[in-house]
């Protein structure tokens, strides 16, 4: 089996100027057709060339409180609340 046999060929992209809140809104919904969550987004420039990748992990590391060095200690944090807070929908 090859990568092309299982890869996704349709996906959402971000531009380098999109906000983090806009990115988070892409992560939360489940793709209805494939029932898959989006965990990473390609960031493309104005010519649709790949400029980079952004994952929810990247965002969580960016917003991680400096006093919480170990995510395992944050068991009382509901991830869906983080999505809502970052995206401004909560």
C-alpha positions in Angstrom: 0.0 0.0 0.0 1.2 3.5 -0.9 0.6 6.9 0.6 -1.6 7.8 -2.3 -3.9 4.9 -1.5 -4.9 6.5 1.8 -4.1 10.2 1.6 -6.7 12.9 1.7 -6.8 15.0 -1.5 -9.4 17.5 -0.4 -8.6 19.7 2.6 -9.0 23.1 4.1 -6.0 25.5 4.0 -5.1 28.7 5.8 -3.2 31.7 4.6 -0.3 33.1 6.6 -2.4 36.1 7.5 -5.3 34.1 9.0 -5.9 34.4 12.7 -5.4 31.6 15.2 -9.1 31.9 16.0 -9.9 31.2 12.4 -7.6 28.2 12.4 -9.2 26.8 15.5 -12.6 26.9 13.8 -11.2 24.6 11.2 -10.1 22.0 13.8 -13.4 21.6 15.7 -15.9 20.2 13.2 -15.8 16.6 12.2 -15.6 16.0 8.4 -19.1 14.7 7.6 -18.2 12.6 4.6 -15.2 10.7 6.2 -16.1 11.2 9.9 -12.5 12.4 10.5 -11.3 15.3 12.7 -8.9 17.8 11.3 -5.6 17.8 13.3 -3.4 19.7 10.9 -3.8 22.4 8.3 -1.6 23.4 5.4 -0.8 27.0 5.2 -0.5 28.2 1.6 0.6 31.5 0.1 -1.3 33.5 -2.5 0.0 31.2 -5.3 -1.3 28.1 -3.4 2.3 27.0 -2.6 2.8 25.3 0.7 4.2 27.9 3.2 3.9 25.6 6.3 1.8 23.5 8.5 -0.3 24.3 11.6 -1.5 21.7 14.0 -3.7 22.0 17.1 -0.7 20.9 19.0 1.2 24.0 17.7 -1.7 26.2 18.9 -1.9 24.5 22.3 1.8 24.9 22.9 1.5 28.6 22.0 -1.3 29.2 24.4 0.0 26.9 27.1 0.3 28.7 30.4 4.0 29.2 31.3 3.3 27.8 34.8 2.0 24.5 33.5 5.0 22.7 32.1 3.4 19.3 32.0 0.0 19.0 30.2 -0.8 15.8 32.1 -1.3 18.0 35.2 -4.1 19.8 33.5 -6.7 17.1 33.8 -9.4 19.5 34.9 -9.2 21.4 31.5 -11.9 20.4 29.0 -10.4 20.6 25.5 -13.7 21.6 24.0 -13.6 24.7 26.3 -10.2 25.6 24.9 -11.6 25.4 21.3 -14.5 27.7 22.3 -12.3 30.2 24.1 -9.7 30.4 21.4 -12.3 30.7 18.6 -14.4 33.2 20.5 -17.5 31.0 20.3 -17.6 30.3 24.1 
